[in-house]
Structures are given as structure tokens and as C-alpha cells.
Amino acid sequence: MFIVSLSYRKPVEEIEAQIVPHRDYLDRYYAEGIFLASGAKTPRTGGVILASGKVSRGRLDAILAEDPFHLHGIADYEIIEFSPTKYVPALEGLL
């Protein structure tokens, strides 16, 4: 499983200009079962994406390279991989 932490490099106005394409991009990978949750950080300095462990790190890197935020140099990405050992039963099929 992966936690992807995005840190904005540009002003919020530039983020807002790409928010619709970014959300369309997210929707594509939600539909494939790769992204499980996402949202803005508080305060709004970036965002977080929770990605399934069913995808390899290499594939995740390729997917993140498609993000409009990446393509426009708007955000930096930190990827944390972890192996859940405890979780609620509802998440079992997603890990």
C-alpha cells in the first residue's frame, strides 16, 4: 500500500487552474481500483493519495507521471510504501 504526499510548488491559483484535469485523472485510477482515497492537506499546502498495494511501485510511478499536477510542475511527490498488518475488515480486499 502507498501513501502519496503531494506538496504544492506553485500558488493556489495555478493549482485551481488544473484541478478539473487532476480530478479527472484521479477518477480514472479510482475506476481501476488503484486509488482508494485522496484529498487536500489542511492547511492546503498539497494533497494526499492513498493507493492500493495491488499496484507495483514502478506502475505507481508511471501513473503519477500522468498527473496534470506533475505535467505542469505544480507539485512534488513523496511516496511512502507500507505493509498494513492491522486494518478494518472492510479494507481486506483493497490491500
Secondary structure, 3 states (H helix, E strand, C coil): CEEEEEEECCCHHHHHHCHHHHHHHHHHHHHCCCEEEEEECCCCCEEEEEECCCCCHHHHHHHHCCCHHHHCCCEEEEEEECCCCCCCHHHHHHC
